[in-house]
Amino acid sequence: MSLNVSKPRSIATQLVLLFTLASALLLCCGLGILYSIAIGHAFEEDNEVLADKVAAIRRDLGNAGGPASLGDELRVERAGERAAYWVRVSDSAGGVIAESPGMSEMLPTNLFPAAQSPNARLAAPKDLRKGGKLFALLATTEEAGGRSYLLQVAQDRSLDDRFRWKFGALLAGLLGFGILASALIAINVAKRGLRPLTDLTHSLERVGPKRLSERVPVEGWPRELQPLAVAFDEMLDRLEDSFTRLSQFSADLAHELRTPIANLRGEAEVALTRPRTSDEYREVIESSVGECQRLSGLIDKLLFLARAEAADDAVERSIFDGPVAIEKIVGYYETIAEEREITIERTGEGEIYAEPLLFGRALSNLLENALRFTPDGGKIAIALHVTASAAEVSVADTGSGISPEHLPRVFDRFYRVDSSRSSQGTGLGLALVKSITDLHGGSATMKSTEAHGTTVTLSFPRETANHG
Amino acid sequence: MRIEDLEIDTRRHRASRSGRALNLSPKEFLLLKHLARSAGEVVSRTEIVGQVWDMNFEPETNVVDVVVRRLRAKVDDPFQVKLVHTIRGVGYVLKRE
């Protein structure tokens, strides 16, 4: 397996590894300290016993008998002594005066370390392994009766050595068992801790287009995972909402297209039922053209909405004078407003940072709606309010208003307040307005009081002005 | 500009027919001027919206028809010969019958 093929990391594995590592470290430290204390203590004791032995030999040498009185101390194994000792006494020239039996073969003189001064406290003996046994070797000098002796003493420490090995093996076994146990505990804990994730996966697996109402039960979750469950639920809410809107939209779209196409077909079929004059044909064709124009207008708007929704790059904005841009759009509708004795009032000034054509289109859609819902002789007020952060344009009419239950959906495509689908308007106007402000990172909001009128406010933010 | 007995003075923004001055609003004048410029050819509503109101899209509300109706009332109604003709579903044309 090459290195760049990385398997996904597993939280459980990581948890188990870390937990096991931590407990292994802890166990190692604890058992290591225990081992060194116990073994250190055992060898400390050995050293003391060895020093006692040396002192005893010195005492014997100092006695009137000299080296000859050593007889008993030279015996390798004596009653009352735990370990075996070998003792050799030589004169200053190197000649052996006395030694334990078999010592010259077992531990010749040259194996011993250099002699230590007799006055100083005895240093640690030299360890030597020979013939499967562990010896502690010590050499020192002694002045007695005007003569200088070299003392070489060996202590058999094989018993302690075996104890050390046994103890070490026991501790190692303990360590192994401890690591295994902690790994098992860790695996168990990790599994138990991650079980809610499996549950979550199962409940998400049940979610599908037909079962968008499936929710993750929040109760009984560990505290850490509750935000996740809540976030999933919120995501599902949004998805369900979009999905419902989308299904509604395609149903509406089919409806919208059906009527004009049925009209086109009906007219053409009726025209073909019998021979007609060219004027009659002309009339049918003219009417068809009108119907087709409505259809292509509808499709253009749908395309615009689709593109606006898919656009991930910001629109190309520029700064322009607000009142001038508003005047241009109002100029178009003034003729109609005049005929219906509706006054269009303009207030406010300042610059707007937006894509000018889209701004005009949004405002024109708002004016169309306002004109549609304002009774003859009414008033429409356009107010521009420019702050440091945004330019807000609001269009208020003195129409009949919209009841509150419609407000959340007025910006939806094909949503009409009067469900009768009156021939007026495509039902896309406000959706278009909303998508234009969305493209600008702004907002479109509607306030309405029944019997008093409706106000739609568009906000075009300025803060991205330095975006280039 | 002159089409039949219709005279358009683009410099002074005035129009007259058979020597009688027509009292046109600015938009009506712009519309007449634009129709006269392509006299004999059909001018579409979208084109008119662009030329007269400087708008690059065609709003749902049809204002062109309203202004054309008003223009007709001043240019054609008092006279025997009609100049402004509707091509249904397409647009308008300025010509003699």
Contacts between the chains, C-beta under 8 A, distances in Angstrom:
chain1	res1	chain2	res2	distance
A	283	B	88	7.9
A	285	B	89	7.7
A	286	B	88	3.8
A	286	B	89	4.3
A	286	B	90	8.0
A	287	B	88	7.8
A	287	B	89	7.1
A	288	B	89	7.6
A	289	B	88	7.6
A	289	B	89	3.3
A	289	B	90	6.7
A	290	B	88	7.3
A	290	B	89	4.6
A	293	B	89	7.0
A	297	B	58	7.3
A	297	B	60	7.5
A	328	B	53	7.4
A	328	B	54	6.3
A	328	B	55	7.4
A	329	B	55	7.5
A	331	B	27	7.7
A	331	B	53	6.1
A	332	B	49	7.6
A	332	B	53	4.6
A	332	B	55	6.1
A	332	B	59	6.7
A	332	B	63	5.7
A	333	B	61	6.8
A	333	B	63	6.7
A	335	B	27	6.6
A	335	B	63	5.4
A	335	B	66	5.3
A	335	B	67	5.6
A	335	B	70	7.6
A	336	B	61	6.5
A	336	B	63	5.8
A	336	B	66	6.0
A	339	B	66	6.7
A	357	B	56	5.7
A	357	B	57	7.5
A	360	B	55	6.8
A	360	B	56	7.9
A	360	B	57	7.9
A	361	B	57	5.8
A	364	B	55	7.5
A	364	B	57	7.8
A	364	B	59	5.1
A	365	B	59	7.9
A	368	B	59	6.2
A	368	B	60	5.6
A	368	B	61	5.2
A	371	B	61	6.7
A	425	B	60	6.2
A	426	B	60	6.9
A	429	B	60	7.2
